[in-house]
Amino acid sequence: MFGLHKNKEKTKAWKKLESEYKRFRKIEMRDLFAADNKRAAKYTLRVDDLILDYSKNRIDDKVMAGLLALAEERGIPAKIKAMFEGKKINYTENRSVLHVALRNRSGQAMLSDGKDVMPQINEVLLKMKNFSDAVRFGKFKGYTGKKLTNIVNIGIGGSDLGPVMVCEALRKYWIKGINCYFISNIDGTACAEVLNKLDPETTLFIIASKTFTTIETLTNAKTCRKWLVNALGEHAVDKHFVALSTNREEVIKFGINPENMFEFWDFVGGRYSLWSAIGLIICIAVGFENFEKLLEGAYAMDEHFRTAPLAENMPVIMALLGIWYNNFFNIHRYAVIPYDQYLQYLPAYLQQLDMESNGKSVDRENNFVKYATGPVLFGGAGTNVQHSFFQLLHQGTEIVPVDFIAPAISHNEIGNHHQILLSNVLAQSEALMRGKTVAEAAEELRKAGKDKEEVEALKKYKSFSGNRPSNTLLCKKIDAFTLGMLIALYEHKIFIQGMVWNINSFDQMGVELGKQLALNILPELEGTAFAVNHDSSTLSLIKAIKAFRK
């Protein structure tokens, strides 16, 4: 396996970590805990009310020293500085990466191309506040004078995943009488199912598309426009549609009042855009005050990330642990399990954030890489997923590192529900770490009254290899501030991994080819063009689809 290289040679830190892996690969975490009763304290970090316990990882001080040396060798402090200074670290698109400016609460300037971007950001934030307040308090009404209480966000990718995740995570803070809906999938069912629940007179549509050309978003938007016009007439459009876009001409052509167009910028990538005008539906749902708290939480994590030493830097530590498993243990996957129902969409949001950012195979020197980059991420809400894929986590042949996320206090303290939930999250991380040896399983079976034959027959099935790593992120409560910190934590973690892997985490060219081919296939399915230049499989499938649709 090749490591990160200069002049095609493995770096000094990388070679050292390979040696550490050989030394450490068979060491059991349960033995490390038994030998050091201060292990948890040593490997715990805190930022405000967010605690990271990373002690249940296959590490010791020498491993951590090696990982931190790798970060230094890769110039991570300088790269963090470059991002906050607005340097064009998105080098393939020649852009700054300044989503951190969107939540900058310091009052200090932040520069892109030598210009302070804060005045325009603050101008849009004020516009978002004024508009969201006007909708919430009934000052901005629909065409027939009724209050707009059904808010529909039409977008896809970063224009959908972030807003839907945050709105669901903060559902407890929703303004009374406001209902939020999301349409993203081009499947007509997604659009129809939302429209069937709505009253045109009380519905506001938010079209989220920077270019106002995204085919899925514009197709859904046109369907919703037709539905509204059929009910209320053409003149109702500008009272029931707003746009989050930079394409003024197309927005006006759609029938939207340009006063109701909210801008965002090229220095903000789609998967980092919920902090921008893309978060308009969040402002309406939970109030601008809570949106500001979301920004403040992210800013708190930004400041920690920008100023904390690498050894005490929460995003850096999480990034390095991921590299340890991905590149030395050859574990190319991890799971994120929030033990909070309101965070049920967090894993889906993080899938885009991580896999679209670091699913790359060409480095900054325009070479194909010869080492693993972005891992596969999956997850779901605990305890539901304990009854789906946790069997594999505990006894499968493939190790899956896990991030457990849990609030100490629930928004809905009903009976002992939350105590049971918390006992499960703590038990799962302990079980993955500790495991159960064959001898321990046999003794347990004997104590349960099983005879010798049953013990021999079942002891291996009842054993758990353990030594399976996890992080635990514990907070006081999932509120807007904490959620902001948590999202920013993962943003920065993923950025650090991309910098160590020497790839660009901020473009997404891998999504282009499928879109291009779909545009070629569409007229063939519609019967306006003949199928050309396809493989035999695609041609036969086009033929079969046409036959089914006759």
VOTI-770773 format. One line per 10 residues: their letters; for each residue x, y, z of C-alpha. Coordinates in nm, 3 decimals. Example, Ala and Ser with C-alpha at 12.3 -4.5 7.8 and 13.67 -1.06 7.14 Angstrom:
REM VOTI-770773
AS> 1.230,-0.450,0.780  1.367,-0.106,0.714
END
This chain:
REM VOTI-770773
MFGLHKNKEK> 0.000,0.000,0.000  0.125,0.347,-0.087  0.107,0.624,0.169  0.093,0.996,0.115  0.404,1.076,-0.073  0.644,1.345,-0.181  0.835,1.252,-0.495  0.663,0.913,-0.480  0.819,0.826,-0.145  0.624,0.771,0.175
TKAWKKLESE> 0.657,1.055,0.416  0.842,1.017,0.745  0.525,1.044,0.953  0.344,0.793,0.734  0.625,0.537,0.771  0.622,0.591,1.147  0.248,0.525,1.161  0.291,0.204,0.963  0.536,0.092,1.233  0.292,0.196,1.504
YKRFRKIEMR> 0.019,-0.007,1.336  0.238,-0.320,1.334  0.315,-0.265,1.702  -0.040,-0.190,1.803  -0.272,-0.391,1.580  -0.321,-0.682,1.823  -0.346,-0.480,2.144  -0.687,-0.504,2.311  -0.865,-0.191,2.426  -1.002,-0.368,2.734
DLFAADNKRA> -0.643,-0.426,2.845  -0.561,-0.058,2.792  -0.854,0.045,3.010  -0.755,-0.207,3.278  -0.400,-0.070,3.282  -0.494,0.300,3.299  -0.787,0.422,3.506  -0.732,0.773,3.368  -0.761,0.671,3.004  -1.105,0.828,2.956
AKYTLRVDDL> -0.994,1.161,3.101  -0.681,1.160,2.884  -0.879,1.106,2.565  -1.174,1.340,2.623  -1.223,1.689,2.478  -1.490,1.949,2.543  -1.615,2.254,2.352  -1.889,2.436,2.545  -2.151,2.168,2.615  -2.023,1.921,2.355
ILDYSKNRID> -1.801,1.642,2.488  -1.600,1.401,2.273  -1.487,1.082,2.447  -1.249,0.911,2.204  -1.094,0.676,2.460  -1.264,0.370,2.303  -1.032,0.386,2.004  -0.738,0.162,1.920  -0.481,0.420,2.021  -0.222,0.501,2.283
DKVMAGLLAL> 0.003,0.802,2.333  0.253,0.684,2.072  -0.018,0.637,1.809  -0.162,0.980,1.882  0.183,1.135,1.864  0.230,0.973,1.524  -0.105,1.097,1.396  -0.037,1.449,1.518  0.305,1.438,1.353  0.129,1.348,1.027
AEERGIPAKI> -0.099,1.650,1.066  0.201,1.875,1.123  0.386,1.723,0.830  0.087,1.787,0.605  0.084,2.153,0.715  -0.260,2.137,0.871  -0.225,2.458,1.082  -0.135,2.656,0.769  -0.420,2.499,0.573  -0.672,2.592,0.844
KAMFEGKKIN> -0.537,2.946,0.835  -0.563,2.955,0.456  -0.932,2.862,0.464  -1.021,3.132,0.715  -0.818,3.385,0.518  -1.021,3.316,0.204  -0.737,3.161,0.004  -0.858,2.969,-0.301  -0.818,2.623,-0.156  -1.089,2.497,-0.394
YTENRSVLHV> -0.820,2.498,-0.659  -1.006,2.311,-0.938  -1.276,2.580,-0.941  -1.044,2.864,-0.836  -1.265,2.960,-0.540  -1.236,3.052,-0.177  -1.406,2.823,0.074  -1.583,3.059,0.311  -1.888,2.891,0.459  -1.722,2.993,0.788
ALRNRSGQAM> -1.793,3.356,0.692  -2.166,3.282,0.685  -2.161,3.226,1.062  -1.888,3.477,1.149  -2.018,3.650,1.462  -1.701,3.841,1.545  -1.772,4.157,1.350  -1.434,4.116,1.183  -1.381,4.125,0.807  -1.341,3.804,0.606
LSDGKDVMPQ> -1.187,3.832,0.263  -1.238,3.667,-0.075  -1.043,3.807,-0.371  -0.926,4.080,-0.136  -1.279,4.203,-0.063  -1.465,4.182,0.266  -1.762,3.947,0.214  -1.929,4.028,0.546  -2.137,4.329,0.429  -2.315,4.121,0.162
INEVLLKMKN> -2.357,3.825,0.400  -2.508,4.048,0.669  -2.732,4.215,0.412  -2.878,3.879,0.309  -2.912,3.771,0.674  -3.112,4.086,0.746  -3.329,4.021,0.442  -3.386,3.663,0.564  -3.483,3.793,0.908  -3.726,4.049,0.772
FSDAVRFGKF> -3.888,3.808,0.529  -3.915,3.515,0.771  -4.065,3.745,1.035  -4.311,3.882,0.778  -4.426,3.529,0.690  -4.445,3.413,1.053  -4.641,3.716,1.170  -4.870,3.726,0.868  -4.742,4.050,0.717  -4.641,3.873,0.395
KGYTGKKLTN> -4.965,3.709,0.288  -5.076,3.491,0.001  -5.263,3.613,-0.309  -5.605,3.586,-0.143  -5.490,3.758,0.178  -5.454,3.443,0.388  -5.157,3.378,0.612  -4.893,3.146,0.461  -4.864,2.853,0.699  -4.743,2.573,0.469
IVNIGIGGSD> -4.380,2.627,0.364  -4.241,2.403,0.090  -3.868,2.390,0.014  -3.794,2.269,-0.340  -3.430,2.175,-0.382  -3.194,1.880,-0.404  -2.857,1.784,-0.258  -2.722,2.061,-0.038  -3.032,2.269,-0.107  -3.242,2.000,0.059
LGPVMVCEAL> -3.040,1.778,0.291  -2.917,2.056,0.519  -3.249,2.239,0.561  -3.452,1.921,0.611  -3.202,1.786,0.864  -3.193,2.110,1.066  -3.569,2.164,1.055  -3.627,1.811,1.182  -3.351,1.838,1.444  -3.512,2.158,1.578
RKYWIKGINC> -3.872,2.045,1.538  -3.937,2.113,1.906  -3.873,2.483,1.831  -4.112,2.509,1.534  -4.337,2.812,1.541  -4.694,2.716,1.622  -4.911,2.703,1.311  -4.619,2.667,1.066  -4.581,2.341,0.872  -4.273,2.261,0.663
YFISNIDGTA> -4.245,2.027,0.365  -3.960,1.930,0.135  -3.962,1.822,-0.227  -3.635,1.696,-0.371  -3.669,1.371,-0.565  -3.755,1.401,-0.934  -3.991,1.107,-0.883  -4.335,1.261,-0.934  -4.459,1.077,-0.627  -4.251,1.304,-0.403
CAEVLNKLDP> -4.416,1.613,-0.550  -4.766,1.468,-0.558  -4.757,1.347,-0.199  -4.669,1.695,-0.071  -4.916,1.882,-0.292  -5.197,1.651,-0.183  -5.156,1.782,0.173  -5.164,2.153,0.086  -5.406,2.440,0.039  -5.285,2.671,-0.242
ETTLFIIASK> -5.405,2.980,-0.056  -5.180,2.914,0.243  -4.873,2.768,0.070  -4.536,2.936,0.013  -4.284,2.765,-0.217  -3.910,2.827,-0.175  -3.713,2.731,-0.488  -3.353,2.662,-0.388  -3.123,2.653,-0.690  -2.814,2.872,-0.728
TFTTIETLTN> -2.819,2.857,-1.110  -3.197,2.812,-1.138  -3.125,2.538,-1.392  -3.103,2.219,-1.180  -3.332,1.981,-1.367  -3.482,1.805,-1.064  -3.553,2.130,-0.880  -3.690,2.320,-1.180  -3.910,2.027,-1.289  -4.062,2.006,-0.942
AKTCRKWLVN> -4.095,2.384,-0.924  -4.280,2.399,-1.257  -4.519,2.128,-1.141  -4.590,2.322,-0.822  -4.633,2.643,-1.023  -4.887,2.477,-1.250  -5.075,2.343,-0.945  -5.089,2.693,-0.794  -5.188,2.867,-1.119  -5.467,2.616,-1.181
ALGEHAVDKH> -5.607,2.702,-0.839  -5.542,3.076,-0.806  -5.436,3.208,-1.145  -5.113,3.339,-1.297  -5.099,3.653,-1.085  -5.068,3.447,-0.765  -4.716,3.327,-0.845  -4.524,3.623,-0.703  -4.712,3.595,-0.372  -4.648,3.223,-0.332
FVALSTNREE> -4.296,3.168,-0.470  -3.956,3.296,-0.361  -3.614,3.200,-0.498  -3.277,3.123,-0.342  -3.064,3.185,-0.647  -2.819,3.410,-0.832  -2.991,3.384,-1.172  -3.209,3.696,-1.166  -3.316,3.663,-1.528  -3.455,3.310,-1.490
VIKFGINPEN> -3.614,3.396,-1.155  -3.807,3.683,-1.315  -3.900,3.465,-1.613  -4.051,3.213,-1.369  -4.276,3.490,-1.234  -4.102,3.555,-0.904  -4.063,3.910,-0.780  -3.685,3.977,-0.777  -3.735,4.147,-0.439  -3.804,3.797,-0.312
MFEFWDFVGG> -3.480,3.650,-0.450  -3.217,3.567,-0.189  -2.854,3.553,-0.301  -2.566,3.326,-0.206  -2.217,3.304,-0.347  -1.957,3.094,-0.526  -1.741,3.075,-0.214  -2.016,2.862,-0.054  -2.047,2.503,-0.176  -2.390,2.342,-0.186
RYSLWSAIGL> -2.326,2.096,0.096  -2.206,2.384,0.315  -2.494,2.618,0.231  -2.752,2.568,0.506  -2.594,2.867,0.685  -2.679,3.090,0.386  -3.008,3.189,0.222  -3.060,2.815,0.171  -3.156,2.819,0.540  -3.459,3.044,0.478
IICIAVGFEN> -3.705,2.768,0.558  -3.518,2.711,0.887  -3.567,3.078,0.976  -3.940,3.052,0.905  -3.980,2.721,1.089  -3.795,2.801,1.412  -3.764,3.179,1.403  -3.463,3.387,1.308  -3.349,3.397,1.672  -3.292,3.022,1.665
FEKLLEGAYA> -3.125,3.045,1.323  -2.883,3.296,1.477  -2.814,3.051,1.763  -2.737,2.786,1.501  -2.485,3.025,1.346  -2.341,3.106,1.689  -2.290,2.738,1.768  -2.109,2.685,1.441  -1.898,2.995,1.506  -1.801,2.859,1.850
MDEHFRTAPL> -1.674,2.542,1.682  -1.503,2.748,1.410  -1.314,2.944,1.674  -1.213,2.628,1.857  -1.099,2.474,1.528  -0.909,2.788,1.427  -0.730,2.844,1.758  -0.695,2.516,1.950  -0.363,2.326,1.935  -0.384,2.017,1.717
AENMPVIMAL> -0.366,1.783,2.017  -0.670,1.954,2.173  -0.859,2.025,1.852  -1.180,1.824,1.833  -1.226,1.820,1.452  -0.856,1.744,1.400  -0.861,1.453,1.645  -1.171,1.302,1.485  -1.016,1.342,1.140  -0.691,1.173,1.242
LGIWYNNFFN> -0.872,0.882,1.403  -1.062,0.829,1.078  -0.733,0.830,0.884  -0.584,0.580,1.131  -0.856,0.329,1.049  -0.900,0.413,0.680  -0.536,0.407,0.581  -0.363,0.177,0.830  -0.630,-0.071,0.940  -0.783,-0.068,0.587
IHRYAVIPYD> -1.129,-0.001,0.732  -1.306,0.202,0.466  -1.642,0.270,0.631  -1.790,0.418,0.946  -2.131,0.465,1.104  -2.292,0.767,1.267  -2.565,0.678,1.517  -2.754,0.963,1.684  -2.954,0.855,1.987  -3.210,1.128,1.936
QYLQYLPAYL> -3.515,1.095,1.714  -3.489,1.458,1.604  -3.145,1.381,1.457  -3.275,1.100,1.238  -3.170,1.282,0.918  -2.819,1.366,1.038  -2.656,1.052,0.888  -2.808,1.125,0.545  -2.683,1.484,0.565  -2.335,1.367,0.666
QQLDMESNGK> -2.329,1.115,0.383  -2.328,1.398,0.131  -2.095,1.611,0.341  -1.835,1.334,0.367  -1.867,1.124,0.053  -1.920,1.412,-0.191  -1.630,1.598,-0.031  -1.370,1.323,-0.007  -1.483,1.065,-0.261  -1.190,1.170,-0.482
SVDRENNFVK> -0.911,0.982,-0.659  -0.692,1.262,-0.801  -0.458,1.463,-0.579  -0.358,1.828,-0.584  -0.063,1.754,-0.811  -0.299,1.604,-1.072  -0.195,1.245,-0.996  -0.422,0.948,-0.940  -0.385,0.856,-0.574  -0.263,0.514,-0.464
YATGPVLFGG> -0.414,0.516,-0.117  -0.765,0.514,0.025  -0.949,0.845,0.054  -1.311,0.902,0.154  -1.482,0.619,0.345  -1.840,0.501,0.310  -2.070,0.649,0.576  -2.400,0.503,0.689  -2.617,0.526,0.995  -2.956,0.585,1.147
AGTNVQHSFF> -3.132,0.669,1.470  -3.065,0.460,1.778  -3.221,0.244,1.910  -3.391,0.157,1.580  -3.069,0.058,1.406  -2.970,-0.170,1.693  -3.238,-0.396,1.550  -3.117,-0.372,1.192  -2.741,-0.358,1.127  -2.586,-0.378,1.476
QLLHQGTEIV> -2.550,-0.753,1.437  -2.284,-0.679,1.176  -2.120,-0.415,1.394  -2.076,-0.657,1.681  -2.010,-0.994,1.516  -1.946,-0.926,1.148  -1.611,-0.999,0.990  -1.567,-0.632,0.891  -1.494,-0.376,1.164  -1.699,-0.056,1.148
PVDFIAPAIS> -1.592,0.240,1.364  -1.893,0.420,1.510  -1.971,0.775,1.616  -2.237,0.768,1.886  -2.421,1.098,1.948  -2.649,1.153,2.246  -2.802,1.439,2.447  -2.809,1.396,2.825  -3.148,1.569,2.838  -3.439,1.495,2.607
HNEIGNHHQI> -3.689,1.747,2.474  -3.957,1.496,2.566  -3.887,1.350,2.911  -4.167,1.093,2.913  -4.146,0.829,3.185  -3.807,0.660,3.177  -3.776,0.660,2.795  -3.464,0.873,2.785  -3.289,0.683,3.061  -3.341,0.362,2.863
LLSNVLAQSE> -3.215,0.536,2.549  -2.900,0.660,2.726  -2.834,0.322,2.883  -2.841,0.173,2.534  -2.594,0.417,2.379  -2.348,0.368,2.665  -2.392,-0.009,2.655  -2.335,-0.029,2.281  -2.003,0.156,2.290  -1.887,-0.052,2.587
ALMRGKTVAE> -1.992,-0.376,2.419  -1.809,-0.290,2.096  -1.494,-0.212,2.294  -1.507,-0.491,2.553  -1.660,-0.778,2.362  -1.703,-1.118,2.520  -1.443,-1.393,2.488  -1.534,-1.753,2.408  -1.434,-1.848,2.762  -1.658,-1.575,2.907
AAEELRKAGK> -1.945,-1.688,2.688  -1.898,-2.048,2.800  -1.897,-1.948,3.166  -2.214,-1.744,3.114  -2.385,-2.042,2.951  -2.282,-2.271,3.237  -2.423,-2.028,3.491  -2.747,-2.024,3.292  -2.775,-2.401,3.348  -2.670,-2.522,3.003
DKEEVEALKK> -2.516,-2.869,2.990  -2.170,-2.937,2.852  -2.288,-3.017,2.499  -2.496,-2.698,2.480  -2.206,-2.491,2.609  -1.975,-2.633,2.343  -2.237,-2.588,2.074  -2.318,-2.224,2.158  -2.012,-2.063,2.313  -1.863,-1.931,1.986
YKSFSGNRPS> -2.200,-1.800,1.867  -2.238,-1.615,2.197  -1.889,-1.461,2.184  -1.800,-1.112,2.063  -1.454,-1.024,1.938  -1.470,-0.670,2.080  -1.182,-0.428,2.026  -1.411,-0.237,1.791  -1.364,0.140,1.802  -1.612,0.417,1.867
NTLLCKKIDA> -1.636,0.784,1.957  -1.906,0.917,2.186  -2.028,1.273,2.137  -2.231,1.375,2.440  -2.408,1.708,2.478  -2.648,1.855,2.729  -2.937,1.901,2.487  -2.994,1.924,2.113  -3.074,2.292,2.071  -2.983,2.527,1.787
FTLGMLIALY> -2.646,2.623,1.938  -2.537,2.264,1.999  -2.658,2.154,1.657  -2.451,2.431,1.498  -2.142,2.309,1.682  -2.206,1.949,1.581  -2.248,2.025,1.210  -1.939,2.247,1.202  -1.741,1.975,1.382  -1.806,1.730,1.098
EHKIFIQGMV> -1.745,1.993,0.830  -1.399,2.064,0.971  -1.320,1.698,1.035  -1.387,1.617,0.670  -1.182,1.917,0.553  -0.882,1.803,0.758  -0.901,1.452,0.614  -0.906,1.593,0.261  -0.601,1.805,0.338  -0.410,1.505,0.477
WNINSFDQMG> -0.507,1.301,0.171  -0.397,1.592,-0.051  -0.728,1.610,-0.240  -0.981,1.885,-0.307  -1.275,1.839,-0.069  -1.472,2.124,-0.224  -1.562,2.024,-0.579  -1.800,1.745,-0.686  -1.717,1.661,-1.045  -1.812,1.299,-0.991
VELGKQLALN> -2.182,1.387,-1.012  -2.151,1.524,-1.367  -2.120,1.220,-1.594  -2.448,1.058,-1.489  -2.630,1.389,-1.538  -2.482,1.429,-1.886  -2.587,1.079,-1.991  -2.936,1.128,-1.844  -2.982,1.433,-2.069  -2.893,1.215,-2.367
ILPELEGTAF> -3.129,0.935,-2.265  -3.428,1.157,-2.181  -3.525,1.245,-2.543  -3.487,0.880,-2.636  -3.740,0.782,-2.371  -3.969,1.067,-2.478  -3.955,0.946,-2.839  -3.801,1.267,-2.975  -3.464,1.110,-3.062  -3.321,0.772,-3.154
AVNHDSSTLS> -3.094,0.579,-2.920  -2.731,0.612,-3.021  -2.389,0.544,-2.874  -2.511,0.326,-2.586  -2.400,-0.016,-2.473  -2.629,-0.310,-2.544  -2.757,-0.319,-2.185  -2.870,0.045,-2.188  -3.027,0.003,-2.534  -3.222,-0.305,-2.427
LIKAIKAFRK> -3.342,-0.133,-2.108  -3.462,0.170,-2.308  -3.649,-0.069,-2.536  -3.804,-0.253,-2.238  -3.917,0.072,-2.073  -4.084,0.186,-2.397  -4.259,-0.150,-2.426  -4.390,-0.128,-2.069  -4.519,0.224,-2.129  -4.714,0.145,-2.447
END
